Amino acid sequence: MRGRVGRLVGAVLGAWAALALMAAPFLLRFQPPGAGWTPATTACEWMGAVTALWALATGATAVTAVHPAVTGRRRLHANRAKPPRTATPSPQLEQLARMTLDEVGPRPGHQ
């Protein structure tokens, strides 16, 4: 449960970081109004886009881990089949085993 919540928190923080990176040149007035984008603005926008994709992937992973029905996969141990019963030996097999043990006899020094 902790890992899922951590991924969700990481996704939200990543989304906020992406928004902050993409808005920073305009809010801090690094980008002159009406002018073409400077290299710093372009770098901030690309880094914001990469961070947004990372946040989206992290959020999708967190949601999938919490709700496996989203991907159509079953939970790993949801409906585990019961183990098969152990086979019981047939009377012929029991008789063969007794004959073999009778022929070998007791081991010397063994009680």
ChimeraX attribute file (.defattr): number of C-alpha atoms within 10 A of each C-alpha:
attribute: neighborCount
match mode: 1-to-1
recipient: residues
	/A:1	7
	/A:2	7
	/A:3	10
	/A:4	17
	/A:5	13
	/A:6	13
	/A:7	20
	/A:8	19
	/A:9	16
	/A:10	17
	/A:11	24
	/A:12	17
	/A:13	14
	/A:14	22
	/A:15	21
	/A:16	16
	/A:17	17
	/A:18	24
	/A:19	16
	/A:20	15
	/A:21	21
	/A:22	22
	/A:23	16
	/A:24	17
	/A:25	20
	/A:26	13
	/A:27	10
	/A:28	8
	/A:29	10
	/A:30	13
	/A:31	18
	/A:32	11
	/A:33	9
	/A:34	6
	/A:35	7
	/A:36	10
	/A:37	15
	/A:38	13
	/A:39	10
	/A:40	12
	/A:41	19
	/A:42	15
	/A:43	15
	/A:44	19
	/A:45	21
	/A:46	15
	/A:47	16
	/A:48	23
	/A:49	17
	/A:50	14
	/A:51	22
	/A:52	22
	/A:53	16
	/A:54	17
	/A:55	24
	/A:56	16
	/A:57	14
	/A:58	21
	/A:59	21
	/A:60	16
	/A:61	16
	/A:62	20
	/A:63	18
	/A:64	16
	/A:65	17
	/A:66	13
	/A:67	14
	/A:68	13
	/A:69	12
	/A:70	12
	/A:71	10
	/A:72	9
	/A:73	10
	/A:74	12
	/A:75	11
	/A:76	8
	/A:77	7
	/A:78	7
	/A:79	8
	/A:80	7
	/A:81	7
	/A:82	6
	/A:83	6
	/A:84	6
	/A:85	6
	/A:86	6
	/A:87	6
	/A:88	8
	/A:89	9
	/A:90	8
	/A:91	9
	/A:92	9
	/A:93	11
	/A:94	12
	/A:95	12
	/A:96	11
	/A:97	12
	/A:98	12
	/A:99	12
	/A:100	11
	/A:101	11
	/A:102	10
	/A:103	9
	/A:104	9
	/A:105	9
	/A:106	10
	/A:107	7
	/A:108	6
	/A:109	5
	/A:110	5
	/A:111	5
